Amino acid sequence: MKPSPHWSEIQEQSLVWGMQLLFAVYRLCGRWLLQVFLYPVVLYYWLSNRAARQASCDYLRRINRIAPQLGLSGSLWCSYRHFISFANAIIDKLAAWAGALSFTEIDFSGREALLTDLQSGRGALLLACHLGNPEVCRVIASQDASIKINVLVHTKHAEHFNRLLKRYNPASGLNLLQVADINAATAMLLAEKIEQGELVIIAADRTPVGQSQRVSQVNFLGAAALLPQGPFILAGLLKCPVYSLFCLKHAEKHRIIFESFGSNLSWSRQERETAIQQAAQHYANQLQQHCLQAPLQWFNFYDFWRV
């Protein structure tokens, strides 16, 4: 059997052009027309992308084994519902990037603790994931111009997206940084951002793009999975407050959740591997808890359990 591709090898055809088109439809016609437009697109993607459909069914079957009361058996119908949830998340993402979301559409949990940490003058590291819509946290920056948010992304289109953001929302405090791996230069750049009181967001649920073997095996939804060590190593190097970031949608409102992951994570050379493993498993436990609360908002459409 041909091995499943790494998530970074999944092609994003015409990504920038597609986002430009979606931005234009959203701004000119509003959410309702974009929603009508997206449904057939997502249906086509669901029908034509067998690997993504299988990954969705596999994930939902794992959810069902742990929480059968949720009624997500992993059937094709459940998988299609999963993809429709993804379509709605794309619209919410566009609304967040365009500055069309307001505080009235957002609930917060743990925000006060984060703001208290920022009052020290230093920034914080936020561990994000592909559960829900972390882009919605851009609303924080729109309410306070002093808060700058830097998001580490693996796509080579980061600069294109930055230009799109500035074109459609010049006041955006969101900056996308293209990073293939966590190295010394990356750590120095991010340390500067932290010292300037900025927020740094890094995905903690996808393994490195390159050939790096810096991964930790964790138990997630009842089976072994790999998480990157980079975000946890970075947390130890930056010596700043660290939070897990989740943004889930319930009853048409977004809930942004900041969960303290620990401050000033550090370890001796002898403790390093054990400490990183414990940090990765702690994050996996947090991620599983929120997956069970909003299972259809998990947007990793590839073989996540490929170990």
C-alpha positions as CSV (number, residue, x, y, z in Angstrom):
1,M,0.0,0.0,0.0
2,K,1.3,3.5,-0.9
3,P,2.1,5.4,2.3
4,S,0.0,8.4,3.1
5,P,1.6,11.7,2.1
6,H,2.9,14.1,4.8
7,W,0.3,16.8,5.4
8,S,2.6,19.5,3.8
9,E,2.7,17.5,0.5
10,I,-1.0,17.9,0.0
11,Q,-1.3,20.4,-2.8
12,E,-3.2,23.6,-2.3
13,Q,-3.9,24.4,-5.9
14,S,-4.5,28.0,-6.8
15,L,-4.5,28.9,-3.1
16,V,-3.9,32.6,-3.3
17,W,-6.1,33.1,-6.3
18,G,-8.9,31.1,-4.6
19,M,-8.6,33.3,-1.4
20,Q,-8.8,36.4,-3.5
21,L,-12.0,35.2,-5.2
22,L,-13.5,34.2,-1.8
23,F,-12.6,37.6,-0.4
24,A,-14.3,39.4,-3.3
25,V,-17.5,37.3,-3.1
26,Y,-17.6,37.8,0.7
27,R,-17.1,41.6,0.5
28,L,-19.5,42.2,-2.5
29,C,-22.3,39.8,-1.7
30,G,-22.1,38.9,2.0
31,R,-22.1,35.6,3.9
32,W,-25.3,34.2,2.5
33,L,-24.2,34.1,-1.1
34,L,-20.7,32.8,-0.2
35,Q,-22.3,30.1,1.8
36,V,-24.4,29.0,-1.2
37,F,-21.4,29.2,-3.4
38,L,-19.2,27.1,-1.0
39,Y,-21.6,24.2,-0.5
40,P,-21.2,22.8,-4.1
41,V,-17.5,23.4,-4.0
42,V,-17.1,21.5,-0.8
43,L,-19.4,18.7,-2.1
44,Y,-17.2,18.4,-5.1
45,Y,-14.0,18.3,-2.9
46,W,-15.6,15.7,-0.7
47,L,-16.6,13.5,-3.6
48,S,-13.3,13.8,-5.5
49,N,-10.8,13.7,-2.6
50,R,-10.9,10.1,-1.4
51,A,-7.9,10.4,0.9
52,A,-9.5,13.4,2.8
53,R,-12.8,11.6,3.0
54,Q,-11.2,8.5,4.4
55,A,-9.3,10.6,6.9
56,S,-12.5,12.3,8.0
57,C,-14.3,8.9,8.5
58,D,-11.3,7.5,10.4
59,Y,-11.2,10.5,12.8
60,L,-15.0,10.3,13.4
61,R,-14.8,6.6,14.1
62,R,-12.2,7.3,16.7
63,I,-14.4,9.9,18.2
64,N,-17.3,7.5,18.2
65,R,-15.3,4.8,20.1
66,I,-14.6,7.3,22.9
67,A,-17.9,9.2,22.9
68,P,-20.7,7.2,21.2
69,Q,-23.3,9.5,22.7
70,L,-22.2,12.1,20.1
71,G,-23.7,10.0,17.3
72,L,-20.8,10.4,14.9
73,S,-20.4,6.9,13.6
74,G,-17.9,7.7,10.9
75,S,-20.4,7.1,8.1
76,L,-20.3,9.0,4.8
77,W,-23.1,11.2,6.0
78,C,-21.2,12.1,9.1
79,S,-18.1,12.8,7.0
80,Y,-20.1,15.1,4.7
81,R,-21.4,17.0,7.8
82,H,-17.7,17.3,8.8
83,F,-16.8,19.0,5.4
84,I,-19.8,21.3,5.6
85,S,-18.5,22.4,9.0
86,F,-15.2,23.1,7.3
87,A,-17.0,25.2,4.7
88,N,-18.6,27.4,7.4
89,A,-15.2,27.7,9.1
90,I,-13.7,29.1,5.8
91,I,-16.4,31.8,5.8
92,D,-15.7,32.6,9.5
93,K,-12.0,32.8,8.6
94,L,-12.7,35.3,5.8
95,A,-14.9,37.4,8.2
96,A,-12.1,37.5,10.8
97,W,-9.4,38.4,8.2
98,A,-11.7,41.1,6.7
99,G,-12.3,42.6,10.2
100,A,-16.0,41.8,9.9
101,L,-16.3,40.2,13.3
102,S,-17.1,42.2,16.4
103,F,-16.7,41.6,20.1
104,T,-20.5,40.9,20.3
105,E,-19.9,37.7,18.4
106,I,-17.1,36.6,20.7
107,D,-16.9,35.0,24.1
108,F,-13.7,34.6,26.0
109,S,-12.3,32.2,28.5
110,G,-8.9,32.9,30.1
111,R,-8.5,36.3,28.4
112,E,-8.0,38.2,31.6
113,A,-5.0,36.1,32.6
114,L,-3.4,36.6,29.2
115,L,-3.9,40.4,29.3
116,T,-2.4,40.5,32.8
117,D,0.7,38.7,31.5
118,L,1.0,41.2,28.6
119,Q,1.0,44.1,31.0
120,S,4.5,43.1,32.0
121,G,5.6,44.4,28.7
122,R,6.6,41.0,27.3
123,G,4.6,38.9,24.9
124,A,3.3,35.3,25.1
125,L,3.5,32.2,23.0
126,L,0.1,30.7,22.0
127,L,-0.1,27.0,20.9
128,A,-2.8,26.7,18.3
129,C,-4.2,23.8,16.3
130,H,-6.4,22.9,13.4
131,L,-9.4,22.5,15.7
132,G,-11.8,25.4,15.2
133,N,-10.8,28.8,13.9
134,P,-7.8,30.4,15.7
135,E,-7.9,33.2,13.1
136,V,-10.9,34.7,15.0
137,C,-8.4,35.8,17.7
138,R,-7.5,38.6,15.3
139,V,-10.5,40.4,16.9
140,I,-8.3,41.0,19.9
141,A,-5.9,43.0,17.9
142,S,-8.7,45.0,16.2
143,Q,-9.8,46.2,19.6
144,D,-6.4,47.2,20.8
145,A,-3.9,48.5,18.3
146,S,-1.0,47.9,20.7
147,I,-1.5,44.1,20.5
148,K,0.4,42.6,17.5
149,I,-0.1,39.0,16.5
150,N,2.4,36.9,14.6
151,V,1.3,33.6,13.2
152,L,3.9,31.1,12.1
153,V,2.7,29.3,8.9
154,H,4.3,26.7,6.7
155,T,2.8,27.8,3.4
156,K,5.1,29.5,0.9
157,H,2.3,31.9,0.2
158,A,2.7,33.8,3.5
159,E,3.8,37.1,1.9
160,H,0.9,36.9,-0.6
161,F,-1.6,36.5,2.3
162,N,0.0,39.4,4.2
163,R,-0.6,41.6,1.2
164,L,-4.2,40.4,0.9
165,L,-4.8,41.1,4.6
166,K,-3.4,44.6,4.3
167,R,-5.4,45.3,1.1
168,Y,-8.7,44.2,2.6
169,N,-8.0,45.3,6.2
170,P,-5.2,47.9,6.4
171,A,-5.6,48.2,10.2
172,S,-5.0,44.4,10.7
173,G,-2.6,43.6,13.6
174,L,-2.0,40.1,12.1
175,N,1.3,39.2,10.5
176,L,2.0,35.8,8.9
177,L,5.6,34.5,9.2
178,Q,6.7,31.8,6.9
179,V,8.6,29.2,8.8
180,A,9.6,25.7,7.6
181,D,11.3,24.6,10.8
182,I,12.3,25.9,14.3
183,N,16.0,26.8,14.1
184,A,18.3,29.3,15.8
185,A,17.4,32.2,13.4
186,T,13.7,31.5,14.0
187,A,14.1,31.5,17.7
188,M,16.0,34.8,17.7
189,L,13.3,36.5,15.5
190,L,10.5,35.3,17.8
191,A,12.5,36.3,20.9
192,E,12.5,39.8,19.5
193,K,8.7,39.7,19.0
194,I,8.2,38.5,22.6
195,E,10.5,41.2,24.0
196,Q,8.4,43.8,22.1
197,G,5.3,42.6,23.8
198,E,3.8,40.8,20.8
199,L,1.9,37.5,20.6
200,V,3.4,34.6,18.7
201,I,1.0,31.8,17.5
202,I,2.4,28.4,16.4
203,A,0.5,25.3,15.4
204,A,1.3,22.5,17.8
205,D,-0.6,19.7,16.1
206,R,1.3,19.1,12.9
207,T,4.7,17.5,12.4
208,P,7.7,19.4,10.9
209,V,7.7,20.1,7.2
210,G,11.3,19.0,6.6
211,Q,13.1,15.8,7.4
212,S,13.4,16.8,11.1
213,Q,12.8,13.9,13.4
214,R,11.9,16.2,16.3
215,V,8.6,14.6,17.1
216,S,7.0,13.1,20.2
217,Q,4.7,10.1,20.2
218,V,1.6,10.8,22.2
219,N,-1.7,9.0,22.9
220,F,-4.5,10.9,21.2
221,L,-8.1,9.6,20.8
222,G,-7.0,6.2,21.9
223,A,-4.1,5.6,19.5
224,A,-0.5,6.7,19.0
225,A,0.0,9.9,17.1
226,L,3.0,12.3,16.5
227,L,3.2,15.9,17.6
228,P,6.1,18.3,16.8
229,Q,8.6,19.0,19.5
230,G,9.4,22.4,18.0
231,P,6.6,24.4,19.8
232,F,7.6,23.0,23.2
233,I,11.3,23.5,22.6
234,L,10.5,27.1,21.5
235,A,8.4,27.6,24.7
236,G,11.5,26.6,26.8
237,L,13.8,28.9,24.8
238,L,11.6,32.0,24.9
239,K,10.9,31.7,28.7
240,C,7.6,33.5,28.4
241,P,4.0,32.8,29.4
242,V,2.6,29.9,27.2
243,Y,-1.1,29.3,26.5
244,S,-3.0,26.8,24.5
245,L,-5.3,28.6,22.1
246,F,-8.7,27.2,21.0
247,C,-11.4,28.9,19.2
248,L,-14.6,26.9,18.9
249,K,-18.0,27.9,17.6
250,H,-21.2,27.2,19.6
251,A,-24.7,28.5,18.8
252,E,-23.4,31.0,16.3
253,K,-20.9,32.5,18.7
254,H,-17.2,32.0,18.7
255,R,-15.5,31.2,22.0
256,I,-11.8,31.9,22.3
257,I,-10.2,29.9,25.0
258,F,-6.8,30.6,26.5
259,E,-5.6,27.8,28.7
260,S,-2.4,28.4,30.6
261,F,0.2,25.8,29.6
262,G,2.8,26.9,32.1
263,S,5.2,29.8,32.5
264,N,8.9,29.8,31.9
265,L,9.0,26.2,30.8
266,S,12.6,25.1,31.3
267,W,14.6,21.9,32.0
268,S,18.1,20.7,32.4
269,R,19.9,18.8,29.7
270,Q,19.2,15.5,31.5
271,E,15.5,16.3,31.8
272,R,15.0,17.7,28.3
273,E,13.6,14.7,26.5
274,T,11.3,13.7,29.4
275,A,10.1,17.3,29.8
276,I,9.3,17.7,26.1
277,Q,7.5,14.4,26.0
278,Q,5.4,15.4,29.0
279,A,4.6,18.7,27.5
280,A,3.5,17.1,24.2
281,Q,1.2,14.6,26.0
282,H,-0.2,17.4,28.1
283,Y,-1.1,19.3,24.9
284,A,-2.6,16.1,23.3
285,N,-4.8,15.8,26.4
286,Q,-6.0,19.4,26.1
287,L,-6.6,18.9,22.3
288,Q,-8.6,15.7,22.9
289,Q,-10.8,17.3,25.5
290,H,-11.8,20.1,23.1
291,C,-12.2,17.7,20.1
292,L,-14.8,15.8,22.1
293,Q,-16.6,19.1,22.8
294,A,-16.6,20.2,19.1
295,P,-15.8,17.1,17.0
296,L,-16.9,18.4,13.7
297,Q,-14.6,21.4,14.0
298,W,-11.4,19.3,13.6
299,F,-9.9,20.2,10.2
300,N,-6.9,17.9,9.7
301,F,-8.0,16.0,6.6
302,Y,-5.1,13.6,6.4
303,D,-3.9,10.5,8.2
304,F,-3.1,12.1,11.5
305,W,-2.3,8.7,13.1
306,R,0.4,7.8,10.6
307,V,3.3,6.8,13.0
